[in-house]
Amino acid sequence: MMSATPNFYSPLALAGLAGLLGTAWALSVWQGLGVGKDLLWSALRATVQLGLMGFILAWLFRQDQPALLVSFLVLMMLLAGRFNRRRGAGIPHAYWIGVASIAIASTLTLAWMLISGLVFWKGQSLVPIGGMIIGNAMNAVSLALNRLRSEVDQREDMLLAMLALGATERQAMRHLYATVVRSSLIPTIDSLKSVGMIHIPGITAGMILAGMAPVAAVSMQLVVMIMLTAAVSLSVASAVLLAAPLALRFGESNREPG
């Protein structure tokens, strides 16, 4: 009888993955999109990183020490800040803004999850959930910082005029908060709206492939989606509040002669 779980390490499966990646690379080369090299490098990097992650998590779960689990999550937040720094290039302290925003969102969300009993002080529970929160918060903060820079660049003259009339940096930037937050949350909110109607998310698909009953799988997916929406909203709001005055200062300094 054929197994319901695919063998991801079979030669045929590996050839299929290589073919999928090769198709995307060939399309990039054919149309001159300029992303072929990034596709190949990113795939290689993801393979190495996930392989290392598998060994690290196996060791971490065997230790079963809360301090190690928290330290690992903190390390993930510090690494996530590097990606936020790239997207927020030009905003002073973009790295620490990213780390602080992710830390606020992760701490509050995980605290609620632990209190409610949806997450336990076990590596198999805390680390995967914490990793999902940190990863989604990182992506949302990157979008927020990037959009914030764009908004400041487009409206710099008006913002500087408000400062000249006596407004504080926060007062001048306040009307941009909602615009930046809304645009940064579009992917998350659209995903929440369309889940179950247009697409089957990864957790649901993975659990069903592993043999779990569909109702149980979608129940877990709902919890995760709401958790991630809350975490992303908190991280974006925190990042915008922290970065907005600094982004305006950067824009003003760029206009100074010399």
Buried (B, 14 or more C-beta within 10 A) or exposed (E): EEEEEEEEEEEEEEEEEEEEBEEBBEEBEEEEEEBBEEBBEEBEEEEEEEEEEEEEBEEBBEEEEEEBBBEBBBEBBBEBBEBBBEBBEBBBBBBBBBBBBBBBBBBBBBEBBBEEEBBEEEBEBBBBBBBBBBBBBBBBBBBBBBBBBEBBEEBBEEBBEBBEEEBEBEEBBEEBBEBBBEBBBEBBEEBBEEBEEEEBBEBBEEBBEEEBEEEEBBBBBBBBBEBBBBBBBBBBBBBBBBBBBBBBBBBBEEEEEE
